[in-house]
């Protein structure tokens, strides 16, 4: 496979020529986590040619780039991003929207640099590389089964914290943009669930990594499925109930939790760890209130919610969970069965924290918030619709797991509050028009804490 032959260029020669383009382009990307902070420089961790850059092109350059930004806590390394660049002497008109810029100096002077995933030839090359286990420079490729060749790629435009490509409506490749050392839970947990025989999660069929960091995961694409968020919004728009679907989704969540508890270690939640979790919620609230002053009037009530959960936190067990469960992380097939996807956890949190064992009620709280979110996007606001979905979901979960999350109301409220605080910060930064949605929940939950 000659096109996958690689060389690794010396960062000292390559980086200065790319820096002006990265400086302008990278902070504008949806998946760039350092928005609002000045970029002061770049460092290349690795530069690998997946397709040689010599000649007129196209070449495919894989970069791991550290972005220097002031204001990071002492001892915290700069964020590292995975970037895939196409390089050509002349860019075809069809790729003009993908252009990042032309390099003015250095070994690639005069060449056009563009987003490689927008080029079907380069996106196809990446899939072909995934089909063949082995190394390319510092990159290692793995497969679990033979894959069909030459599937046409397309980019999913709904980019968020990562990027995704669909190949032939058969597979979906998620490319992690912010890279940290350690196995990404979006690979680790689906592999564990597959080993445990859980059919609620598409099993990974290929992935690539460098060192200990996961860079991308290829999984079956559930083309006949629709995501739970869209289904919920459609039900609201049609004036329909969603309780039957919510009940089944509760059962699916329970099955995933039970399988994870079987496949991976669990642990008792000791008192000191419980106090640490409650303190961490309180600390996140303090930080969020500094970032979004609209939270400040509600801080006393919210702190009371966390304090009330202290005793409940000391009565359970910890296990691996989804970590960022909501309606958008679920798919319902044409047979009515639910699948759970995207086990990466909340991308803004450190990887070690996302990989740590947590109380399962945290996932429950995330889904309860999601029903509330869906209902609040509909006019007029239908509080009873959300309440019935939340009740049906908990009932389904209790029937499948033998544990009813409503038996621990203080703990459930604390995790719902912690989630709402996270949502406030996210919306303030990325979608200010949506900020009233989590703020309505903050007002309700703070009132419960003040009671």
NUFI-574715 format. One record per residue (C-alpha): residue number from 1; residue in one letter; x, y, z. Coordinates in nm, 2 decimals, decimal comma, always signed. Layout:
N
seq; type; px; py; pz
NUM; A; X; Y; Z
...
***
This chain:
451
seq; type; px; py; pz
1; X; +0,00; +0,00; +0,00
2; X; +0,24; +0,27; -0,12
3; X; +0,02; +0,56; -0,03
4; X; +0,05; +0,49; +0,34
5; X; +0,43; +0,50; +0,35
6; X; +0,53; +0,77; +0,59
7; X; +0,81; +0,98; +0,70
8; X; +0,83; +1,20; +1,00
9; X; +0,95; +1,55; +0,94
10; X; +1,17; +1,74; +1,19
11; X; +0,93; +1,97; +1,40
12; X; +1,20; +2,24; +1,40
13; X; +1,16; +2,28; +1,02
14; X; +0,79; +2,23; +0,99
15; X; +0,64; +2,42; +1,28
16; X; +0,75; +2,77; +1,20
17; X; +0,60; +2,75; +0,85
18; X; +0,26; +2,62; +0,99
19; X; +0,24; +2,85; +1,29
20; X; +0,08; +3,15; +1,12
21; X; -0,20; +2,93; +0,98
22; X; -0,26; +2,74; +1,30
23; X; -0,27; +3,07; +1,50
24; X; -0,56; +3,19; +1,29
25; X; -0,75; +2,86; +1,22
26; X; -0,72; +2,64; +1,53
27; X; -0,89; +2,87; +1,79
28; X; -1,19; +2,90; +1,56
29; X; -1,26; +2,53; +1,56
30; X; -1,57; +2,41; +1,75
31; X; -1,35; +2,15; +1,92
32; X; -1,09; +2,39; +2,04
33; X; -1,12; +2,39; +2,42
34; X; -0,92; +2,70; +2,50
35; X; -1,16; +2,96; +2,36
36; X; -1,14; +3,30; +2,53
37; X; -0,78; +3,26; +2,62
38; X; -0,49; +3,41; +2,42
39; X; -0,27; +3,17; +2,22
40; X; +0,09; +3,24; +2,27
41; X; +0,26; +2,96; +2,08
42; X; +0,27; +2,60; +1,96
43; X; +0,48; +2,29; +2,02
44; X; +0,48; +1,98; +1,80
45; X; +0,46; +1,65; +1,98
46; X; +0,46; +1,46; +1,65
47; X; +0,43; +1,52; +1,28
48; X; +0,36; +1,22; +1,07
49; X; +0,31; +1,20; +0,69
50; X; +0,03; +0,95; +0,63
51; X; +0,07; +1,04; +0,26
52; X; +0,40; +1,19; +0,15
53; X; +0,41; +1,56; +0,12
54; X; +0,66; +1,55; -0,17
55; X; +0,53; +1,63; -0,52
56; X; +0,22; +1,82; -0,61
57; X; -0,01; +1,63; -0,37
58; X; -0,22; +1,56; -0,21
59; X; -0,02; +1,49; +0,10
60; X; -0,17; +1,39; +0,44
61; X; +0,00; +1,53; +0,75
62; X; -0,10; +1,41; +1,10
63; X; +0,00; +1,65; +1,38
64; X; -0,01; +1,64; +1,75
65; X; +0,01; +2,01; +1,85
66; X; +0,04; +2,16; +2,20
67; X; -0,12; +2,50; +2,23
68; X; +0,05; +2,74; +2,47
69; X; -0,20; +2,96; +2,65
70; X; -0,14; +3,17; +2,97
71; X; -0,35; +3,12; +3,28
72; X; -0,32; +2,75; +3,32
73; X; -0,26; +2,61; +3,67
74; X; +0,10; +2,56; +3,76
75; X; +0,23; +2,22; +3,65
76; X; -0,05; +2,16; +3,40
77; X; +0,07; +2,07; +3,06
78; X; -0,06; +2,26; +2,75
79; X; -0,36; +2,11; +2,57
80; X; -0,26; +1,88; +2,29
81; X; -0,48; +1,86; +1,97
82; X; -0,49; +1,61; +1,69
83; X; -0,49; +1,79; +1,35
84; X; -0,51; +1,63; +1,01
85; X; -0,39; +1,86; +0,72
86; X; -0,41; +1,81; +0,35
87; X; -0,13; +1,96; +0,14
88; X; -0,15; +2,03; -0,23
89; X; +0,02; +2,27; -0,48
90; X; -0,32; +2,35; -0,63
91; X; -0,64; +2,31; -0,45
92; X; -0,94; +2,19; -0,66
93; X; -1,24; +2,42; -0,65
94; X; -1,45; +2,16; -0,47
95; X; -1,21; +2,18; -0,18
96; X; -1,20; +2,56; -0,16
97; X; -1,42; +2,57; +0,15
98; X; -1,17; +2,35; +0,33
99; X; -0,87; +2,58; +0,27
100; X; -0,68; +2,69; +0,58
101; X; -0,42; +2,90; +0,39
102; X; -0,10; +2,90; +0,19
103; X; +0,23; +2,85; +0,36
104; X; +0,47; +3,14; +0,30
105; X; +0,80; +3,00; +0,42
106; X; +0,98; +2,68; +0,51
107; X; +0,99; +2,33; +0,35
108; X; +0,63; +2,36; +0,23
109; X; +0,64; +2,72; +0,10
110; X; +0,38; +2,79; -0,16
111; X; +0,16; +2,49; -0,08
112; X; -0,20; +2,50; +0,01
113; X; -0,30; +2,36; +0,35
114; X; -0,66; +2,25; +0,41
115; X; -0,88; +2,04; +0,63
116; X; -0,79; +1,68; +0,53
117; X; -1,11; +1,52; +0,65
118; X; -1,30; +1,73; +0,38
119; X; -1,10; +1,56; +0,10
120; X; -1,27; +1,22; +0,02
121; X; -0,93; +1,09; -0,11
122; X; -0,76; +1,16; +0,22
123; X; -1,05; +1,05; +0,43
124; X; -1,06; +0,73; +0,23
125; X; -0,69; +0,68; +0,29
126; X; -0,74; +0,71; +0,66
127; X; -1,00; +0,43; +0,65
128; X; -0,77; +0,21; +0,44
129; X; -0,50; +0,26; +0,70
130; X; -0,74; +0,15; +0,97
131; X; -0,80; -0,17; +0,78
132; X; -0,44; -0,27; +0,82
133; X; -0,30; -0,33; +1,17
134; X; +0,05; -0,20; +1,23
135; X; +0,25; +0,12; +1,28
136; X; +0,30; +0,43; +1,07
137; X; +0,56; +0,64; +1,25
138; X; +0,44; +0,69; +1,61
139; X; +0,09; +0,59; +1,52
140; X; -0,04; +0,24; +1,59
141; X; -0,35; +0,09; +1,41
142; X; -0,56; -0,20; +1,54
143; X; -0,86; -0,40; +1,41
144; X; -1,08; -0,66; +1,57
145; X; -1,21; -0,80; +1,24
146; X; -1,16; -0,78; +0,86
147; X; -1,31; -0,46; +0,71
148; X; -1,45; -0,42; +0,36
149; X; -1,23; -0,20; +0,13
150; X; -1,30; +0,13; -0,04
151; X; -1,60; +0,26; +0,15
152; X; -1,70; +0,62; +0,04
153; X; -1,64; +0,87; +0,33
154; X; -1,85; +1,17; +0,43
155; X; -1,80; +1,41; +0,71
156; X; -2,07; +1,46; +0,98
157; X; -2,11; +1,84; +1,00
158; X; -2,25; +1,83; +1,36
159; X; -1,90; +1,87; +1,49
160; X; -1,87; +1,93; +1,87
161; X; -1,57; +1,83; +2,08
162; X; -1,45; +1,58; +1,82
163; X; -1,49; +1,51; +1,44
164; X; -1,66; +1,22; +1,28
165; X; -1,66; +1,05; +0,94
166; X; -1,91; +0,80; +0,81
167; X; -1,78; +0,53; +0,57
168; X; -2,04; +0,38; +0,33
169; X; -2,31; +0,41; +0,59
170; X; -2,14; +0,11; +0,74
171; X; -1,89; +0,25; +0,99
172; X; -1,84; +0,58; +1,18
173; X; -1,49; +0,70; +1,28
174; X; -1,47; +0,94; +1,57
175; X; -1,14; +1,14; +1,57
176; X; -1,06; +1,28; +1,92
177; X; -0,94; +1,63; +1,89
178; X; -0,80; +1,71; +2,24
179; X; -0,57; +1,43; +2,32
180; X; -0,46; +1,32; +2,67
181; X; -0,24; +1,03; +2,79
182; X; -0,44; +0,72; +2,88
183; X; -0,71; +0,51; +2,71
184; X; -1,01; +0,71; +2,60
185; X; -1,32; +0,57; +2,76
186; X; -1,50; +0,59; +2,43
187; X; -1,28; +0,30; +2,33
188; X; -1,22; +0,14; +2,67
189; X; -1,58; +0,10; +2,78
190; X; -1,74; -0,02; +2,45
191; X; -1,46; -0,29; +2,43
192; X; -1,54; -0,39; +2,79
193; X; -1,91; -0,40; +2,72
194; X; -1,85; -0,61; +2,41
195; X; -1,65; -0,86; +2,61
196; X; -1,94; -0,87; +2,86
197; X; -2,19; -0,95; +2,58
198; X; -2,38; -0,62; +2,62
199; X; -2,56; -0,55; +2,29
200; X; -2,66; -0,20; +2,38
201; X; -2,33; -0,05; +2,25
202; X; -2,17; -0,08; +1,90
203; X; -1,85; -0,27; +1,95
204; X; -1,53; -0,10; +1,82
205; X; -1,39; -0,26; +1,50
206; X; -1,07; -0,06; +1,46
207; X; -0,88; +0,22; +1,64
208; X; -0,55; +0,41; +1,63
209; X; -0,34; +0,55; +1,90
210; X; +0,00; +0,69; +1,99
211; X; +0,18; +0,61; +2,31
212; X; -0,10; +0,55; +2,56
213; X; -0,34; +0,81; +2,40
214; X; -0,63; +0,70; +2,19
215; X; -0,67; +0,90; +1,87
216; X; -0,97; +0,76; +1,69
217; X; -1,23; +0,47; +1,71
218; X; -1,42; +0,31; +1,42
219; X; -1,75; +0,15; +1,51
220; X; -2,06; +0,02; +1,32
221; X; -2,28; +0,30; +1,20
222; X; -2,64; +0,25; +1,30
223; X; -2,78; +0,40; +0,99
224; X; -3,15; +0,31; +1,06
225; X; -3,14; +0,47; +1,40
226; X; -3,25; +0,81; +1,52
227; X; -3,11; +0,98; +1,82
228; X; -3,31; +1,02; +2,14
229; X; -3,29; +1,40; +2,14
230; X; -3,45; +1,43; +1,80
231; X; -3,72; +1,17; +1,88
232; X; -3,80; +1,36; +2,20
233; X; -3,83; +1,69; +2,02
234; X; -4,05; +1,53; +1,75
235; X; -4,28; +1,39; +2,02
236; X; -4,31; +1,73; +2,18
237; X; -4,38; +1,90; +1,85
238; X; -4,65; +1,64; +1,78
239; X; -4,80; +1,67; +2,12
240; X; -4,72; +1,31; +2,20
241; X; -4,61; +1,14; +2,51
242; X; -4,26; +0,99; +2,53
243; X; -4,30; +0,78; +2,84
244; X; -4,29; +0,44; +2,66
245; X; -3,96; +0,53; +2,50
246; X; -3,83; +0,68; +2,83
247; X; -3,92; +0,36; +3,02
248; X; -3,73; +0,15; +2,76
249; X; -3,44; +0,39; +2,78
250; X; -3,42; +0,34; +3,15
251; X; -3,40; -0,03; +3,11
252; X; -3,12; +0,01; +2,85
253; X; -2,93; +0,23; +3,09
254; X; -2,96; -0,03; +3,36
255; X; -2,83; -0,30; +3,13
256; X; -2,53; -0,10; +3,05
257; X; -2,46; -0,03; +3,41
258; X; -2,50; -0,39; +3,51
259; X; -2,26; -0,50; +3,23
260; X; -2,00; -0,24; +3,32
261; X; -2,01; -0,35; +3,69
262; X; -1,95; -0,71; +3,57
263; X; -1,67; -0,63; +3,32
264; X; -1,48; -0,38; +3,53
265; X; -1,38; -0,34; +3,90
266; X; -1,62; -0,18; +4,14
267; X; -1,54; -0,04; +4,48
268; X; -1,72; +0,07; +4,80
269; X; -1,76; +0,44; +4,84
270; X; -1,57; +0,52; +5,16
271; X; -1,67; +0,82; +5,38
272; X; -1,36; +1,03; +5,29
273; X; -1,42; +0,97; +4,92
274; X; -1,78; +1,07; +4,96
275; X; -1,68; +1,39; +5,12
276; X; -1,43; +1,45; +4,84
277; X; -1,70; +1,41; +4,58
278; X; -1,93; +1,66; +4,76
279; X; -1,64; +1,90; +4,80
280; X; -1,56; +1,87; +4,43
281; X; -1,92; +1,96; +4,34
282; X; -1,89; +2,26; +4,56
283; X; -1,56; +2,36; +4,41
284; X; -1,71; +2,33; +4,05
285; X; -2,00; +2,55; +4,16
286; X; -1,76; +2,82; +4,30
287; X; -1,56; +2,82; +3,98
288; X; -1,87; +2,83; +3,77
289; X; -2,01; +3,13; +3,96
290; X; -1,69; +3,32; +3,89
291; X; -1,73; +3,25; +3,52
292; X; -2,11; +3,31; +3,50
293; X; -2,22; +3,58; +3,75
294; X; -2,58; +3,49; +3,69
295; X; -2,52; +3,19; +3,92
296; X; -2,42; +3,40; +4,22
297; X; -2,77; +3,46; +4,37
298; X; -2,83; +3,08; +4,38
299; X; -2,50; +2,97; +4,53
300; X; -2,63; +2,94; +4,89
301; X; -2,92; +2,72; +4,79
302; X; -2,70; +2,50; +4,56
303; X; -2,44; +2,45; +4,83
304; X; -2,71; +2,33; +5,06
305; X; -2,81; +2,07; +4,80
306; X; -2,45; +1,94; +4,79
307; X; -2,43; +1,94; +5,17
308; X; -2,75; +1,74; +5,20
309; X; -2,61; +1,47; +4,98
310; X; -2,32; +1,40; +5,21
311; X; -2,48; +1,11; +5,40
312; X; -2,62; +0,96; +5,08
313; X; -2,29; +0,96; +4,91
314; X; -2,15; +0,75; +5,19
315; X; -2,39; +0,46; +5,13
316; X; -2,32; +0,34; +4,78
317; X; -2,07; +0,18; +4,55
318; X; -1,86; +0,32; +4,26
319; X; -1,82; +0,17; +3,92
320; X; -1,74; +0,28; +3,56
321; X; -2,04; +0,47; +3,41
322; X; -2,11; +0,65; +3,08
323; X; -2,02; +0,99; +3,24
324; X; -2,21; +1,22; +3,00
325; X; -2,54; +1,05; +2,95
326; X; -2,82; +1,24; +2,78
327; X; -3,08; +1,19; +2,50
328; X; -2,83; +1,29; +2,23
329; X; -2,60; +0,99; +2,34
330; X; -2,87; +0,74; +2,26
331; X; -3,00; +0,59; +1,93
332; X; -3,33; +0,41; +1,88
333; X; -3,33; +0,15; +1,60
334; X; -3,62; +0,07; +1,37
335; X; -3,69; -0,23; +1,59
336; X; -3,74; +0,00; +1,89
337; X; -3,43; -0,10; +2,07
338; X; -3,21; +0,16; +2,23
339; X; -2,83; +0,18; +2,19
340; X; -2,60; +0,40; +2,40
341; X; -2,31; +0,57; +2,23
342; X; -2,03; +0,83; +2,31
343; X; -1,87; +0,70; +2,63
344; X; -1,61; +0,97; +2,62
345; X; -1,75; +1,15; +2,93
346; X; -1,76; +1,53; +2,96
347; X; -1,47; +1,64; +2,74
348; X; -1,39; +1,95; +2,95
349; X; -1,29; +1,73; +3,24
350; X; -0,95; +1,57; +3,28
351; X; -0,92; +1,22; +3,14
352; X; -0,82; +1,07; +3,47
353; X; -1,14; +1,20; +3,63
354; X; -1,35; +1,07; +3,33
355; X; -1,20; +0,73; +3,37
356; X; -1,26; +0,71; +3,75
357; X; -1,54; +0,50; +3,91
358; X; -1,85; +0,70; +3,99
359; X; -2,19; +0,65; +4,15
360; X; -2,43; +0,52; +3,87
361; X; -2,68; +0,78; +3,98
362; X; -2,47; +1,04; +3,80
363; X; -2,58; +0,89; +3,47
364; X; -2,94; +0,89; +3,58
365; X; -2,92; +1,26; +3,68
366; X; -2,78; +1,34; +3,33
367; X; -3,07; +1,18; +3,16
368; X; -3,32; +1,35; +3,39
369; X; -3,17; +1,68; +3,30
370; X; -3,20; +1,59; +2,93
371; X; -3,57; +1,53; +2,95
372; X; -3,60; +1,88; +3,11
373; X; -3,38; +2,03; +2,84
374; X; -3,59; +1,88; +2,56
375; X; -3,92; +2,00; +2,72
376; X; -3,78; +2,35; +2,78
377; X; -3,69; +2,39; +2,41
378; X; -4,06; +2,35; +2,33
379; X; -4,31; +2,64; +2,35
380; X; -4,52; +2,64; +2,56
381; X; -4,30; +2,49; +2,83
382; X; -4,45; +2,15; +2,92
383; X; -4,34; +2,07; +3,27
384; X; -4,57; +1,77; +3,31
385; X; -4,43; +1,61; +2,99
386; X; -4,08; +1,62; +3,14
387; X; -4,20; +1,49; +3,48
388; X; -4,37; +1,19; +3,32
389; X; -4,06; +1,11; +3,12
390; X; -3,84; +1,13; +3,42
391; X; -4,07; +0,90; +3,62
392; X; -4,09; +0,65; +3,34
393; X; -3,72; +0,64; +3,29
394; X; -3,65; +0,58; +3,66
395; X; -3,92; +0,31; +3,67
396; X; -3,76; +0,13; +3,37
397; X; -3,42; +0,16; +3,53
398; X; -3,55; +0,02; +3,86
399; X; -3,72; -0,28; +3,69
400; X; -3,40; -0,38; +3,51
401; X; -3,15; -0,31; +3,78
402; X; -3,34; -0,38; +4,10
403; X; -3,23; -0,04; +4,23
404; X; -3,46; +0,26; +4,21
405; X; -3,26; +0,59; +4,19
406; X; -3,55; +0,77; +4,35
407; X; -3,47; +0,59; +4,68
408; X; -3,18; +0,83; +4,71
409; X; -3,34; +1,17; +4,64
410; X; -3,06; +1,38; +4,80
411; X; -2,79; +1,21; +4,60
412; X; -2,99; +1,23; +4,28
413; X; -3,06; +1,60; +4,33
414; X; -2,70; +1,67; +4,40
415; X; -2,58; +1,51; +4,08
416; X; -2,86; +1,68; +3,88
417; X; -2,74; +2,01; +4,03
418; X; -2,38; +1,94; +3,95
419; X; -2,49; +1,87; +3,59
420; X; -2,70; +2,19; +3,57
421; X; -2,40; +2,39; +3,69
422; X; -2,18; +2,24; +3,41
423; X; -2,46; +2,32; +3,16
424; X; -2,47; +2,68; +3,26
425; X; -2,09; +2,72; +3,20
426; X; -2,12; +2,54; +2,87
427; X; -2,41; +2,74; +2,74
428; X; -2,26; +3,07; +2,85
429; X; -1,94; +2,99; +2,65
430; X; -2,09; +2,83; +2,34
431; X; -2,46; +2,90; +2,31
432; X; -2,56; +3,20; +2,51
433; X; -2,92; +3,19; +2,37
434; X; -2,96; +2,86; +2,55
435; X; -2,85; +2,98; +2,89
436; X; -3,21; +3,03; +3,02
437; X; -3,26; +2,65; +2,99
438; X; -3,01; +2,54; +3,26
439; X; -3,07; +2,86; +3,46
440; X; -3,44; +2,75; +3,50
441; X; -3,32; +2,43; +3,65
442; X; -3,07; +2,61; +3,87
443; X; -3,35; +2,82; +4,01
444; X; -3,56; +2,51; +4,09
445; X; -3,28; +2,31; +4,24
446; X; -3,15; +2,60; +4,45
447; X; -3,50; +2,64; +4,59
448; X; -3,50; +2,27; +4,69
449; X; -3,17; +2,32; +4,87
450; X; -3,30; +2,62; +5,06
451; X; -3,61; +2,43; +5,19
***
